[in-house]
Amino acid sequence: MMRIWMLVLGTLNLTAGQPGVPVEFIGGTLPGLAPHSSARLYLPAPDALVLQCGRTELTIPYQKIVTVKYGQDAEHASVGAILIAPTRLLSKLRKHFVTISYTDADGQPQALVIRVEKGDIHTVLAVLEARSGRPVEYQDPDARKSRSSDTSQRK
């Protein structure tokens, strides 16, 4: 049992120190990438973002981004979670999705959808908006409300 915990803790330490933002590739027009795959999003370069999914690496120049959309999906807590903590009955689990539409090197329109963790979503959106020059479009009122409340708290 102790070995299992040490393995789990060691794995957490390895992934915590990795650069980039952990995301889930949900889908899109990219051939060769399996939907619902773990990926990492690298945003530090001033001219392009990089999505690394397994051995595949996709580079998207910020100037080629056409739209950036942000949406949320809210789910109510599961029965198991409610039995463990009844206060979870009123809570919602939110998933944060970013859709990036862009033009590839051949001039063809492409799109990808990624799921970003709650702690990373505002940074990802701010970087994409600043570097691409495209305003974030909101796919639902909850997404707009979430982002506007976050920016008003920082003032």
Buried (B, 14 or more C-beta within 10 A) or exposed (E): EEEEEEEEEEEEEEEEEEEBBBBBBBBBBBEEBEEEBEBBBBBEEEEBBBBBBEEBEBBBBBEBBEBBBBBBBEEEBEEEBBEEEEEBEEEEEBBBBBBBBBBBEEEEEBBBBBBBEEEBBBEBBBBBBEBBEBEBBBBEEBBBEBBEEEEEEEE
